[in-house]
Amino acid sequence: MKKMTQPIDYSKKPNGTGITRIVKATYCSYKGFKAALLHEAAFRQELAICLILSPIAFFLAASSSQLLILLITLAFVLFAELINSAIEALADKITTDHDELIGRAKDLGSAGVTVAFGMLILCWGYIAYERFFA
């Protein structure tokens, strides 16, 4: 026999609805950025790389679409690092002892950051090649 579930009452969610939810979500995002800056050395390093490369993107790009690609790859590295840091924080809250699945989760998060950097290197390299050698 199939178990019947109650519909979710979204009006009782802790962050509310409508504009209130948007304001509270924005505040949560602010706290997340602040935590990343305070507690995550990798995020600070990658942010520094992005701050250095952002103005270079304006010089390197030959078109607005190339500029967009360069800037999106920078943002994607930061996005990947934020997700990786969230996974690591959650995993460490569960246990700091060696655990195969938690180790795998952390490794997968790290692999995501590596993919983001690979995309950055590929896109920046291709656009630099087009700009200076093609």
Salt bridges, closest charged atoms under 4 A:
ASP9 OD2 - LYS12 NZ 3.76
ASP92 OD1 - LYS106 NZ 2.51
GLU100 OE2 - ARG104 NH2 3.54
